[in-house]
């Protein structure tokens, strides 16, 4: 008789079976995410510049390129006095609906905080924060290897125990378009 596999998305936990005189402890498992040829951060990867209307809003749903891997998106204005909010709509790595509002800050790039797998509407680029496959209670990162070389210090993880798309590892400056990554973290 085969046992059902462990599924943390169903709220399952792993406990030790140490015996009646030894306290039970929570246990986890190691996750290993492999990424190959991850694109470098690019301000107009998802969509190029969009002419803003004199009034109202513009919704763009064409000429959109989805990110190469689920990752955060970026926005940037073309004039110092540009303000407002850009709403990005798409899906996360589970194909669940996802949206994010990002406030423009003139010509300063603004980084999103959610990992998009697809984008169905807006003007955005891609960033260096890569989406993880699990919800995490805190940064449980162990190691990151870029092209088989250990990164020191280890890139930080932004964790969320409730929102999958908010679990990101910040590969700031490491993505080149040709780099391969091995990411180890505890779930």
N, CA, C and O atoms as a DFTB+ gen file, in Angstrom:
748 C
 N C O
     1  1       0.838      -1.171       0.000
     2  2       0.000       0.000       0.000
     3  2       0.889       1.243       0.000
     4  3       1.718       1.410       0.895
     5  1       0.727       2.098      -0.978
     6  2       1.525       3.316      -1.083
     7  2       0.913       4.420      -0.227
     8  3      -0.308       4.528      -0.113
     9  1       1.765       5.225       0.365
    10  2       1.305       6.366       1.140
    11  2       1.131       7.567       0.227
    12  3       1.847       7.718      -0.763
    13  1       0.180       8.414       0.565
    14  2      -0.020       9.650      -0.192
    15  2       1.182      10.556       0.015
    16  3       1.777      10.548       1.093
    17  1       1.549      11.331      -0.989
    18  2       2.665      12.257      -0.889
    19  2       2.371      13.419       0.038
    20  3       1.212      13.770       0.261
    21  1       3.416      14.011       0.574
    22  2       3.305      15.186       1.426
    23  2       2.899      16.384       0.572
    24  3       3.495      16.620      -0.479
    25  1       1.904      17.136       1.002
    26  2       1.419      18.281       0.248
    27  2       1.228      19.473       1.189
    28  3       0.184      19.590       1.832
    29  1       2.249      20.379       1.278
    30  2       2.135      21.510       2.197
    31  2       1.030      22.487       1.816
    32  3       0.567      23.245       2.667
    33  1       0.593      22.487       0.549
    34  2      -0.470      23.412       0.141
    35  2      -1.814      23.028       0.750
    36  3      -2.749      23.829       0.732
    37  1      -1.924      21.825       1.285
    38  2      -3.156      21.375       1.937
    39  2      -3.076      21.545       3.448
    40  3      -3.903      20.999       4.179
    41  1      -2.085      22.299       3.922
    42  2      -1.945      22.528       5.356
    43  2      -1.298      21.366       6.084
    44  3      -1.297      21.337       7.314
    45  1      -0.743      20.402       5.349
    46  2      -0.110      19.255       5.987
    47  2       1.223      19.663       6.600
    48  3       1.934      20.508       6.056
    49  1       1.554      19.060       7.730
    50  2       2.845      19.284       8.370
    51  2       3.526      17.947       8.566
    52  3       2.883      16.897       8.535
    53  1       4.811      17.992       8.763
    54  2       5.588      16.788       9.021
    55  2       6.029      16.864      10.475
    56  3       6.587      17.877      10.897
    57  1       5.791      15.820      11.239
    58  2       6.196      15.762      12.650
    59  2       7.119      14.563      12.832
    60  3       7.004      13.561      12.127
    61  1       8.036      14.682      13.790
    62  2       8.902      13.542      14.091
    63  2       8.127      12.524      14.904
    64  3       7.143      12.861      15.563
    65  1       8.565      11.299      14.857
    66  2       7.970      10.228      15.644
    67  2       9.069       9.708      16.559
    68  3       9.485       8.554      16.463
    69  1       9.530      10.584      17.448
    70  2      10.713      10.292      18.246
    71  2      10.444       9.374      19.435
    72  3      11.393       8.831      19.999
    73  1       9.247       9.188      19.818
    74  2       8.946       8.351      20.976
    75  2       8.201       9.139      22.027
    76  3       8.141      10.368      21.975
    77  1       7.629       8.421      22.989
    78  2       6.752       9.100      23.943
    79  2       7.481       9.980      24.931
    80  3       6.855      10.860      25.522
    81  1       8.805       9.786      25.148
    82  2       9.534      10.607      26.115
    83  2      10.329      11.724      25.437
    84  3      10.997      12.512      26.107
    85  1      10.253      11.786      24.129
    86  2      10.983      12.808      23.381
    87  2       9.954      13.738      22.746
    88  3       8.996      13.273      22.129
    89  1      10.144      15.042      22.894
    90  2       9.159      15.963      22.315
    91  2       9.063      15.826      20.794
    92  3      10.063      15.573      20.122
    93  1       7.867      15.994      20.267
    94  2       7.650      15.994      18.828
    95  2       8.130      17.331      18.274
    96  3       7.881      18.379      18.869
    97  1       8.814      17.295      17.141
    98  2       9.302      18.535      16.525
    99  2       8.746      18.646      15.115
   100  3       8.514      17.643      14.441
   101  1       8.539      19.880      14.681
   102  2       8.137      20.102      13.298
   103  2       9.335      19.810      12.402
   104  3      10.482      20.075      12.761
   105  1       9.043      19.262      11.233
   106  2      10.092      18.964      10.270
   107  2       9.719      19.608       8.943
   108  3       8.554      19.938       8.719
   109  1      10.675      19.786       8.082
   110  2      10.434      20.367       6.772
   111  2      11.159      19.565       5.717
   112  3      11.687      18.489       5.997
   113  1      11.187      20.080       4.524
   114  2      11.939      19.434       3.457
   115  2      12.681      20.493       2.684
   116  3      12.348      21.676       2.741
   117  1      13.684      20.059       1.966
   118  2      14.520      20.956       1.184
   119  2      13.910      21.132      -0.195
   120  3      13.549      20.153      -0.848
   121  1      13.795      22.361      -0.634
   122  2      13.337      22.650      -1.993
   123  2      14.542      23.095      -2.814
   124  3      15.403      23.819      -2.314
   125  1      14.605      22.669      -4.059
   126  2      15.698      23.032      -4.955
   127  2      15.068      23.506      -6.255
   128  3      14.441      22.719      -6.964
   129  1      15.229      24.772      -6.571
   130  2      14.669      25.350      -7.792
   131  2      15.815      25.595      -8.762
   132  3      16.802      26.237      -8.405
   133  1      15.695      25.090      -9.979
   134  2      16.718      25.273     -11.005
   135  2      16.173      26.218     -12.070
   136  3      15.077      26.011     -12.591
   137  1      16.933      27.242     -12.388
   138  2      16.568      28.207     -13.422
   139  2      17.703      28.280     -14.431
   140  3      18.869      28.338     -14.039
   141  1      17.393      28.279     -15.705
   142  2      18.439      28.378     -16.723
   143  2      18.185      29.583     -17.616
   144  3      17.044      29.898     -17.955
   145  1      19.263      30.244     -17.986
   146  2      19.209      31.398     -18.894
   147  2      18.176      32.431     -18.474
   148  3      17.364      32.874     -19.286
   149  1      18.211      32.815     -17.200
   150  2      17.269      33.802     -16.677
   151  2      17.611      35.171     -17.264
   152  3      18.757      35.617     -17.205
   153  1      16.610      35.822     -17.824
   154  2      16.818      37.130     -18.455
   155  2      17.261      38.173     -17.434
   156  3      16.856      38.129     -16.273
   157  1      18.085      39.098     -17.874
   158  2      18.491      40.219     -17.030
   159  2      17.295      41.141     -16.818
   160  3      16.374      41.172     -17.634
   161  1      17.314      41.896     -15.710
   162  2      16.266      42.886     -15.477
   163  2      16.216      43.825     -16.675
   164  3      17.255      44.219     -17.204
   165  1      15.014      44.179     -17.099
   166  2      14.840      44.945     -18.330
   167  2      13.567      45.780     -18.201
   168  3      12.475      45.228     -18.064
   169  1      13.700      47.099     -18.243
   170  2      12.573      47.999     -18.005
   171  2      11.445      47.874     -19.018
   172  3      10.304      48.208     -18.698
   173  1      11.728      47.402     -20.236
   174  2      10.641      47.306     -21.222
   175  2      10.473      45.889     -21.769
   176  3      10.011      45.706     -22.895
   177  1      10.843      44.900     -20.978
   178  2      10.732      43.498     -21.398
   179  2       9.277      43.091     -21.641
   180  3       8.965      42.493     -22.670
   181  1       8.399      43.411     -20.709
   182  2       6.998      43.011     -20.807
   183  2       6.257      43.881     -21.815
   184  3       5.463      43.380     -22.611
   185  1       6.516      45.178     -21.779
   186  2       5.886      46.101     -22.739
   187  2       6.686      47.388     -22.789
   188  3       7.212      47.838     -21.771
   189  1       6.776      47.969     -23.950
   190  2       7.465      49.240     -24.115
   191  2       6.610      50.407     -23.639
   192  3       5.562      50.221     -23.022
   193  1       7.071      51.582     -23.933
   194  2       6.395      52.810     -23.500
   195  2       4.966      52.875     -24.025
   196  3       4.667      52.440     -25.137
   197  1       4.107      53.423     -23.201
   198  2       2.701      53.601     -23.574
   199  2       2.368      55.081     -23.414
   200  3       2.626      55.669     -22.363
   201  1       1.804      55.670     -24.435
   202  2       1.406      57.069     -24.400
   203  2       0.217      57.221     -23.458
   204  3      -0.816      56.575     -23.634
   205  1       0.376      58.080     -22.463
   206  2      -0.709      58.309     -21.522
   207  2      -1.763      59.217     -22.151
   208  3      -1.422      60.121     -22.913
   209  1      -3.022      58.990     -21.843
   210  2      -4.078      59.831     -22.416
   211  2      -4.111      61.196     -21.731
   212  3      -3.604      61.350     -20.620
   213  1      -4.701      62.171     -22.388
   214  2      -4.849      63.504     -21.795
   215  2      -5.725      63.440     -20.546
   216  3      -5.534      64.217     -19.610
   217  1      -6.687      62.513     -20.530
   218  2      -7.519      62.297     -19.348
   219  2      -7.990      60.847     -19.357
   220  3      -7.951      60.183     -20.392
   221  1      -8.430      60.362     -18.208
   222  2      -8.905      58.981     -18.112
   223  2      -7.761      57.990     -18.016
   224  3      -6.669      58.322     -17.554
   225  1      -8.021      56.789     -18.450
   226  2      -7.006      55.743     -18.363
   227  2      -6.838      55.033     -19.697
   228  3      -7.705      55.097     -20.569
   229  1      -5.706      54.355     -19.837
   230  2      -5.439      53.525     -21.009
   231  2      -5.158      52.122     -20.512
   232  3      -4.289      51.918     -19.665
   233  1      -5.888      51.162     -21.033
   234  2      -5.646      49.760     -20.690
   235  2      -5.000      49.095     -21.890
   236  3      -5.553      49.108     -22.989
   237  1      -3.831      48.515     -21.678
   238  2      -3.102      47.863     -22.753
   239  2      -3.225      46.355     -22.580
   240  3      -2.937      45.818     -21.510
   241  1      -3.653      45.678     -23.640
   242  2      -3.799      44.220     -23.594
   243  2      -3.107      43.542     -24.776
   244  3      -3.232      42.330     -24.951
   245  1      -2.380      44.310     -25.586
   246  2      -1.699      43.735     -26.750
   247  2      -0.200      44.007     -26.660
   248  3       0.243      44.860     -25.890
   249  1       0.565      43.278     -27.450
   250  2       2.028      43.423     -27.522
   251  2       2.693      43.202     -26.161
   252  3       3.721      43.812     -25.865
   253  1       2.114      42.340     -25.341
   254  2       2.662      42.019     -24.018
   255  2       3.507      40.757     -24.137
   256  3       3.079      39.772     -24.738
   257  1       4.708      40.790     -23.564
   258  2       5.585      39.619     -23.477
   259  2       5.592      39.158     -22.029
   260  3       5.944      39.929     -21.137
   261  1       5.209      37.910     -21.784
   262  2       5.213      37.401     -20.414
   263  2       6.642      37.230     -19.913
   264  3       7.549      36.972     -20.704
   265  1       6.851      37.373     -18.594
   266  2       8.196      37.168     -18.039
   267  2       8.721      35.769     -18.360
   268  3       7.947      34.825     -18.519
   269  1      10.046      35.650     -18.452
   270  2      10.667      34.357     -18.749
   271  2      10.453      33.357     -17.622
   272  3      10.306      32.162     -17.880
   273  1      10.434      33.818     -16.391
   274  2      10.111      33.024     -15.203
   275  2       9.205      33.884     -14.331
   276  3       9.251      35.108     -14.458
   277  1       8.382      33.311     -13.450
   278  2       7.571      34.156     -12.575
   279  2       8.480      35.100     -11.777
   280  3       9.397      34.650     -11.091
   281  1       8.221      36.406     -11.870
   282  2       9.099      37.386     -11.230
   283  2       8.373      38.693     -11.015
   284  3       7.269      38.902     -11.519
   285  1       9.018      39.582     -10.247
   286  2       8.420      40.895     -10.006
   287  2       8.508      41.740     -11.266
   288  3       9.331      41.485     -12.145
   289  1       7.656      42.742     -11.342
   290  2       7.628      43.643     -12.491
   291  2       8.037      45.036     -12.044
   292  3       7.968      45.365     -10.860
   293  1       8.464      45.852     -12.999
   294  2       8.885      47.211     -12.681
   295  2       8.146      48.203     -13.561
   296  3       7.707      47.871     -14.662
   297  1       8.015      49.415     -13.063
   298  2       7.441      50.491     -13.871
   299  2       8.344      51.716     -13.755
   300  3       9.040      51.891     -12.755
   301  1       8.328      52.552     -14.773
   302  2       9.098      53.788     -14.741
   303  2       8.420      54.788     -15.681
   304  3       7.969      54.432     -16.770
   305  1       8.360      56.031     -15.240
   306  2       7.811      57.097     -16.073
   307  2       8.888      57.685     -16.969
   308  3      10.076      57.438     -16.764
   309  1       8.476      58.460     -17.957
   310  2       9.449      59.085     -18.855
   311  2       9.631      60.572     -18.581
   312  3      10.387      61.241     -19.286
   313  1       8.942      61.101     -17.558
   314  2       9.095      62.498     -17.156
   315  2       9.153      62.566     -15.638
   316  3       8.517      61.773     -14.943
   317  1       9.923      63.523     -15.133
   318  2      10.132      63.640     -13.689
   319  2       8.841      63.893     -12.910
   320  3       8.741      63.520     -11.741
   321  1       7.856      64.522     -13.547
   322  2       6.639      64.868     -12.803
   323  2       5.508      63.846     -12.984
   324  3       4.372      64.119     -12.595
   325  1       5.795      62.688     -13.562
   326  2       4.754      61.672     -13.747
   327  2       4.438      61.018     -12.410
   328  3       5.330      60.550     -11.702
   329  1       3.154      60.996     -12.080
   330  2       2.672      60.328     -10.873
   331  2       1.429      59.529     -11.245
   332  3       0.912      59.647     -12.356
   333  1       0.966      58.735     -10.326
   334  2      -0.230      57.940     -10.552
   335  2       0.038      56.495     -10.191
   336  3       1.099      56.159      -9.664
   337  1      -0.921      55.654     -10.474
   338  2      -0.808      54.236     -10.142
   339  2      -0.989      53.399     -11.389
   340  3      -1.909      53.622     -12.176
   341  1      -0.104      52.435     -11.561
   342  2      -0.215      51.477     -12.657
   343  2      -0.762      50.191     -12.050
   344  3      -0.225      49.687     -11.063
   345  1      -1.816      49.667     -12.635
   346  2      -2.382      48.401     -12.180
   347  2      -1.995      47.319     -13.167
   348  3      -2.275      47.414     -14.362
   349  1      -1.350      46.296     -12.651
   350  2      -0.903      45.174     -13.467
   351  2      -1.817      43.996     -13.157
   352  3      -2.071      43.689     -11.992
   353  1      -2.306      43.344     -14.195
   354  2      -3.200      42.198     -14.033
   355  2      -2.598      41.007     -14.756
   356  3      -2.084      41.145     -15.866
   357  1      -2.660      39.837     -14.130
   358  2      -2.129      38.621     -14.741
   359  2      -2.390      37.423     -13.864
   360  3      -3.433      37.323     -13.218
   361  1      -1.415      36.497     -13.844
   362  2      -1.539      35.296     -13.015
   363  2      -0.223      35.018     -12.297
   364  3       0.841      35.487     -12.701
   365  1      -0.330      34.229     -11.203
   366  2       0.875      33.788     -10.505
   367  2       1.289      32.420     -11.047
   368  3       0.704      31.937     -12.017
   369  1       2.292      31.795     -10.432
   370  2       2.800      30.530     -10.978
   371  2       1.814      29.375     -10.858
   372  3       2.012      28.333     -11.481
   373  1       0.745      29.541     -10.061
   374  2      -0.316      28.525      -9.983
   375  2      -1.454      28.843     -10.945
   376  3      -2.487      28.173     -10.924
   377  1      -1.276      29.855     -11.785
   378  2      -2.300      30.340     -12.710
   379  2      -3.493      30.956     -12.000
   380  3      -4.576      31.051     -12.576
   381  1      -3.306      31.378     -10.750
   382  2      -4.350      32.096     -10.016
   383  2      -4.291      33.569     -10.412
   384  3      -3.217      34.112     -10.671
   385  1      -5.458      34.207     -10.454
   386  2      -5.525      35.625     -10.803
   387  2      -4.685      36.443      -9.832
   388  3      -4.646      36.163      -8.634
   389  1      -4.012      37.459     -10.368
   390  2      -3.117      38.283      -9.572
   391  2      -3.163      39.708     -10.104
   392  3      -3.189      39.925     -11.316
   393  1      -3.174      40.669      -9.204
   394  2      -3.049      42.063      -9.631
   395  2      -2.192      42.795      -8.620
   396  3      -2.095      42.403      -7.457
   397  1      -1.571      43.867      -9.088
   398  2      -0.728      44.682      -8.222
   399  2      -0.812      46.129      -8.673
   400  3      -0.735      46.431      -9.864
   401  1      -0.970      47.009      -7.714
   402  2      -0.951      48.447      -7.967
   403  2       0.426      48.966      -7.580
   404  3       0.881      48.755      -6.455
   405  1       1.090      49.646      -8.513
   406  2       2.411      50.210      -8.254
   407  2       2.347      51.709      -8.531
   408  3       1.922      52.133      -9.605
   409  1       2.773      52.501      -7.556
   410  2       2.740      53.962      -7.691
   411  2       3.946      54.449      -8.481
   412  3       5.087      54.127      -8.152
   413  1       3.681      55.234      -9.533
   414  2       4.756      55.844     -10.318
   415  2       5.532      56.840      -9.472
   416  3       4.979      57.456      -8.561
   417  1       6.823      56.997      -9.776
   418  2       7.677      57.937      -9.063
   419  2       8.569      58.656     -10.070
   420  3       9.794      58.552     -10.018
   421  1       7.935      59.389     -10.989
   422  2       8.690      60.121     -12.006
   423  2       9.529      59.183     -12.848
   424  3       9.033      58.168     -13.339
   425  1      10.826      59.523     -13.023
   426  2      11.723      58.707     -13.838
   427  2      12.479      57.672     -13.005
   428  3      13.381      57.003     -13.510
   429  1      12.116      57.543     -11.742
   430  2      12.740      56.550     -10.871
   431  2      12.030      55.210     -11.033
   432  3      10.817      55.139     -10.837
   433  1      12.753      54.143     -11.385
   434  2      12.108      52.825     -11.501
   435  2      11.513      52.391     -10.157
   436  3      12.127      52.577      -9.106
   437  1      10.319      51.816     -10.206
   438  2       9.644      51.324      -9.007
   439  2       9.481      49.813      -9.172
   440  3       8.993      49.336     -10.197
   441  1       9.894      49.072      -8.150
   442  2       9.863      47.616      -8.198
   443  2       8.559      47.079      -7.637
   444  3       8.099      47.528      -6.587
   445  1       7.962      46.123      -8.330
   446  2       6.796      45.428      -7.812
   447  2       7.203      44.437      -6.740
   448  3       8.386      44.141      -6.570
   449  1       6.211      43.923      -6.015
   450  2       6.491      43.013      -4.900
   451  2       5.844      41.640      -5.071
   452  3       5.849      40.843      -4.133
   453  1       5.289      41.347      -6.244
   454  2       4.651      40.056      -6.500
   455  2       5.254      39.424      -7.748
   456  3       5.677      40.122      -8.670
   457  1       5.288      38.090      -7.766
   458  2       5.863      37.358      -8.906
   459  2       4.770      37.013      -9.911
   460  3       3.886      36.208      -9.617
   461  1       4.829      37.619     -11.097
   462  2       3.865      37.369     -12.162
   463  2       4.388      36.301     -13.113
   464  3       5.533      36.367     -13.559
   465  1       3.554      35.326     -13.420
   466  2       3.856      34.342     -14.461
   467  2       3.392      34.879     -15.809
   468  3       4.099      34.767     -16.810
   469  1       2.193      35.465     -15.823
   470  2       1.660      36.078     -17.036
   471  2       1.163      37.470     -16.725
   472  3       0.823      37.787     -15.585
   473  1       1.125      38.295     -17.752
   474  2       0.569      39.645     -17.652
   475  2      -0.474      39.759     -18.744
   476  3      -0.195      39.488     -19.912
   477  1      -1.685      40.165     -18.360
   478  2      -2.752      40.293     -19.347
   479  2      -3.071      41.746     -19.669
   480  3      -3.692      42.039     -20.691
   481  1      -2.639      42.666     -18.784
   482  2      -2.828      44.072     -19.115
   483  2      -1.838      44.948     -18.365
   484  3      -1.588      44.740     -17.177
   485  1      -1.258      45.958     -19.086
   486  2      -0.500      47.121     -18.586
   487  2       0.832      47.379     -19.291
   488  3       1.122      46.804     -20.341
   489  1       1.665      48.294     -18.662
   490  2       2.996      48.706     -19.131
   491  2       4.009      48.361     -18.066
   492  3       3.999      48.992     -17.009
   493  1       4.863      47.417     -18.280
   494  2       5.788      47.010     -17.219
   495  2       7.056      46.423     -17.799
   496  3       7.113      46.062     -18.975
   497  1       8.069      46.332     -16.961
   498  2       9.295      45.617     -17.276
   499  2       9.435      44.464     -16.296
   500  3       8.494      44.171     -15.558
   501  1      10.590      43.802     -16.271
   502  2      10.820      42.730     -15.314
   503  2      11.974      43.103     -14.409
   504  3      12.863      43.860     -14.798
   505  1      11.956      42.569     -13.201
   506  2      13.002      42.854     -12.225
   507  2      13.838      41.623     -11.935
   508  3      13.731      40.601     -12.612
   509  1      14.678      41.743     -10.909
   510  2      15.590      40.670     -10.520
   511  2      15.044      39.796      -9.396
   512  3      15.755      38.912      -8.920
   513  1      13.802      40.016      -8.955
   514  2      13.227      39.195      -7.894
   515  2      12.462      38.048      -8.548
   516  3      11.538      38.267      -9.331
   517  1      12.868      36.810      -8.209
   518  2      12.313      35.611      -8.837
   519  2      11.334      34.949      -7.873
   520  3      11.621      34.814      -6.683
   521  1      10.173      34.535      -8.391
   522  2       9.153      33.888      -7.568
   523  2       9.575      32.495      -7.133
   524  3      10.160      31.738      -7.908
   525  1       9.269      32.163      -5.874
   526  2       9.545      30.826      -5.343
   527  2       8.287      29.970      -5.447
   528  3       7.185      30.494      -5.613
   529  1       8.451      28.681      -5.351
   530  2       7.348      27.741      -5.563
   531  2       6.537      27.441      -4.314
   532  3       5.605      26.639      -4.375
   533  1       6.856      28.052      -3.192
   534  2       6.197      27.734      -1.932
   535  2       5.926      29.007      -1.127
   536  3       6.618      30.011      -1.291
   537  1       4.915      28.957      -0.258
   538  2       4.741      30.021       0.724
   539  2       5.696      29.718       1.878
   540  3       5.854      28.564       2.278
   541  1       6.326      30.755       2.403
   542  2       7.312      30.591       3.467
   543  2       6.969      31.514       4.637
   544  3       6.499      32.632       4.422
   545  1       7.198      31.060       5.873
   546  2       6.902      31.918       7.022
   547  2       7.945      33.022       7.211
   548  3       7.644      34.065       7.791
   549  1       9.168      32.799       6.724
   550  2      10.270      33.767       6.823
   551  2      11.362      33.330       5.849
   552  3      11.218      32.307       5.180
   553  1      12.446      34.091       5.764
   554  2      13.547      33.772       4.851
   555  2      14.208      32.471       5.299
   556  3      14.932      32.449       6.295
   557  1      13.957      31.376       4.556
   558  2      14.526      30.075       4.890
   559  2      15.620      29.685       3.892
   560  3      15.972      28.511       3.771
   561  1      16.144      30.671       3.192
   562  2      17.161      30.398       2.178
   563  2      18.424      29.809       2.760
   564  3      18.895      30.233       3.815
   565  1      18.973      28.820       2.056
   566  2      20.219      28.189       2.480
   567  2      21.389      28.607       1.601
   568  3      22.448      28.990       2.099
   569  1      21.188      28.532       0.290
   570  2      22.297      28.833      -0.621
   571  2      21.763      29.127      -2.010
   572  3      20.706      28.634      -2.405
   573  1      22.516      29.943      -2.746
   574  2      22.239      30.199      -4.154
   575  2      23.553      30.048      -4.908
   576  3      24.580      30.607      -4.523
   577  1      23.494      29.273      -6.000
   578  2      24.645      29.104      -6.866
   579  2      24.320      29.739      -8.210
   580  3      23.277      29.449      -8.798
   581  1      25.210      30.610      -8.706
   582  2      25.083      31.191     -10.037
   583  2      26.139      30.534     -10.913
   584  3      27.335      30.661     -10.654
   585  1      25.697      29.836     -11.943
   586  2      26.621      29.105     -12.809
   587  2      27.591      28.256     -11.974
   588  3      28.797      28.245     -12.221
   589  1      27.037      27.547     -10.985
   590  2      27.759      26.618     -10.100
   591  2      28.718      27.300      -9.127
   592  3      29.551      26.626      -8.522
   593  1      28.621      28.622      -8.960
   594  2      29.456      29.348      -8.009
   595  2      28.566      29.848      -6.871
   596  3      27.556      30.508      -7.119
   597  1      28.940      29.533      -5.610
   598  2      28.171      29.931      -4.440
   599  2      28.150      31.447      -4.298
   600  3      29.196      32.096      -4.350
   601  1      26.952      32.013      -4.116
   602  2      26.812      33.449      -3.881
   603  2      27.013      33.729      -2.392
   604  3      26.363      33.109      -1.551
   605  1      27.909      34.658      -2.066
   606  2      28.161      35.034      -0.686
   607  2      28.286      36.546      -0.620
   608  3      29.247      37.099      -1.155
   609  1      27.357      37.224       0.011
   610  2      26.299      36.677       0.859
   611  2      25.145      36.108       0.027
   612  3      24.984      36.421      -1.153
   613  1      24.351      35.263       0.685
   614  2      23.183      34.660       0.049
   615  2      22.164      35.750      -0.246
   616  3      21.892      36.585       0.616
   617  1      21.594      35.759      -1.449
   618  2      20.549      36.743      -1.759
   619  2      19.350      36.585      -0.814
   620  3      18.983      35.465      -0.458
   621  1      18.741      37.707      -0.410
   622  2      17.623      37.640       0.544
   623  2      16.325      37.151      -0.094
   624  3      16.088      37.320      -1.291
   625  1      15.496      36.541       0.749
   626  2      14.168      36.083       0.356
   627  2      13.135      36.941       1.069
   628  3      13.224      37.158       2.277
   629  1      12.149      37.431       0.310
   630  2      10.972      38.076       0.897
   631  2       9.928      36.978       1.029
   632  3       9.585      36.322       0.045
   633  1       9.423      36.776       2.239
   634  2       8.534      35.643       2.501
   635  2       7.124      36.097       2.849
   636  3       6.915      37.171       3.414
   637  1       6.160      35.247       2.495
   638  2       4.765      35.428       2.900
   639  2       4.172      34.046       3.134
   640  3       4.216      33.188       2.252
   641  1       3.623      33.833       4.314
   642  2       3.022      32.539       4.644
   643  2       1.660      32.368       3.989
   644  3       1.117      31.263       3.984
   645  1       1.094      33.442       3.433
   646  2      -0.269      33.362       2.897
   647  2      -0.398      33.663       1.405
   648  3      -1.346      33.195       0.775
   649  1       0.531      34.435       0.817
   650  2       0.415      34.828      -0.591
   651  2       1.596      34.260      -1.372
   652  3       2.723      34.729      -1.217
   653  1       1.347      33.256      -2.208
   654  2       2.411      32.602      -2.967
   655  2       3.228      33.608      -3.774
   656  3       4.458      33.557      -3.757
   657  1       2.567      34.511      -4.473
   658  2       3.257      35.450      -5.362
   659  2       4.144      36.439      -4.621
   660  3       4.959      37.111      -5.253
   661  1       4.014      36.553      -3.297
   662  2       4.832      37.476      -2.515
   663  2       6.110      36.809      -2.002
   664  3       6.869      37.443      -1.268
   665  1       6.369      35.563      -2.361
   666  2       7.586      34.851      -1.968
   667  2       8.598      34.982      -3.094
   668  3       8.479      34.337      -4.136
   669  1       9.604      35.835      -2.865
   670  2      10.563      36.205      -3.904
   671  2      11.987      36.100      -3.379
   672  3      12.243      36.370      -2.206
   673  1      12.917      35.707      -4.252
   674  2      14.336      35.790      -3.925
   675  2      14.927      36.901      -4.779
   676  3      14.684      36.960      -5.984
   677  1      15.701      37.778      -4.157
   678  2      16.228      38.958      -4.826
   679  2      17.593      38.653      -5.445
   680  3      18.609      38.645      -4.749
   681  1      17.609      38.403      -6.753
   682  2      18.850      38.115      -7.470
   683  2      19.423      39.398      -8.069
   684  3      19.927      39.395      -9.193
   685  1      19.342      40.494      -7.314
   686  2      19.744      41.818      -7.767
   687  2      21.136      41.802      -8.392
   688  3      22.127      41.486      -7.733
   689  1      21.188      42.147      -9.662
   690  2      22.457      42.243     -10.374
   691  2      23.031      40.917     -10.836
   692  3      24.061      40.905     -11.510
   693  1      22.395      39.790     -10.495
   694  2      22.933      38.483     -10.859
   695  2      22.373      37.960     -12.176
   696  3      23.027      37.161     -12.846
   697  1      21.167      38.400     -12.560
   698  2      20.574      37.911     -13.805
   699  2      21.245      38.608     -14.982
   700  3      21.409      39.828     -14.990
   701  1      21.632      37.807     -15.980
   702  2      22.362      38.350     -17.128
   703  2      21.736      37.955     -18.458
   704  3      22.094      38.502     -19.501
   705  1      20.808      37.014     -18.427
   706  2      20.257      36.480     -19.651
   707  2      20.885      35.157     -20.026
   708  3      20.336      34.412     -20.838
   709  1      22.054      34.852     -19.431
   710  2      22.714      33.577     -19.700
   711  2      23.031      32.807     -18.427
   712  3      23.439      31.648     -18.499
   713  1      22.852      33.428     -17.258
   714  2      23.201      32.780     -15.988
   715  2      22.194      31.692     -15.628
   716  3      20.997      31.826     -15.886
   717  1      22.696      30.616     -15.028
   718  2      21.860      29.540     -14.494
   719  2      21.934      29.615     -12.973
   720  3      22.977      29.949     -12.412
   721  1      20.818      29.302     -12.307
   722  2      20.751      29.410     -10.848
   723  2      20.284      28.103     -10.226
   724  3      19.408      27.427     -10.765
   725  1      20.873      27.751      -9.091
   726  2      20.397      26.683      -8.215
   727  2      20.086      27.361      -6.890
   728  3      20.973      27.927      -6.250
   729  1      18.814      27.301      -6.479
   730  2      18.344      27.994      -5.287
   731  2      17.884      26.940      -4.281
   732  3      17.019      26.119      -4.587
   733  1      18.469      26.967      -3.077
   734  2      18.119      26.005      -2.029
   735  2      17.470      26.752      -0.876
   736  3      17.998      27.756      -0.396
   737  1      16.320      26.255      -0.435
   738  2      15.639      26.840       0.716
   739  2      14.814      25.760       1.399
   740  3      14.487      24.739       0.795
   741  1      14.480      25.996       2.671
   742  2      13.709      25.031       3.449
   743  2      12.244      25.428       3.411
   744  3      11.902      26.599       3.571
   745  1      11.379      24.436       3.197
   746  2       9.935      24.674       3.170
   747  2       9.339      24.119       4.440
   748  3       8.127      24.205       4.641
